[in-house]
Amino acid sequence: MGIVLLSTEHWILNTVAQAKDCATHGVIYPIEEEDPIQLIQQKLTAMEEKDELERHNIELQKKTKIAIERPKPVEGITKASKERVFYFDPSYVVEEDLKDHTGRIFAKKGGKVNPLESVSLSQDLLFFDGEDPKQREYALQKLKDEKVKLILVKGAPLALSEEMNTPVYFDQGGLLTKKLGILHVPALMTQEGLLLRIEEIALGEKK
């Protein structure tokens, strides 16, 4: 009812403004006010935009949660069907002089540096598929037998961390497996001198 009254008042003011008054020399102008219907439409539009933004944020939160709980599997990695052993040399060419805290240069630009000369691998790395029961069992056995860091190429790292009661990592985007040349899992990486030894293990298969 309030909308009707306001609209009627607006119409009356416009009508009066258009009429000539013999007692005056001017024209009566209507009071400037916004159309109430337009105001309501603007508020509804703003509410719709806010709801759409909230829906977008909720959807984004869901996608982020899924990405954290179950990251996208590393592409190109399959289950090992036969044993394969190879080596990776972590040496790299220095792009600029490297200095220690005293300013002494310990590696010149263009020189080759192997980080294993100064730092040893503290843990073996086991890459595996967390959705494969046999590979999960193998990972658990490795945890009991030796010091090893678990890295998934597929599966849910957070859930598996709780299940195994140990940190479980994920090779996001296949950064490590691609660098190391790993094609099949499970794959165990250990240190041999100044090289990294990588063994792709065929579970249940004889060497």
Summary of the structure (lengths in Angstrom):
residues: 207
radius of gyration: 35.1
end to end distance: 87.6
largest distance: 114.1
contacts: 490
relative contact order: 0.15
helix: 41%
strand: 22%
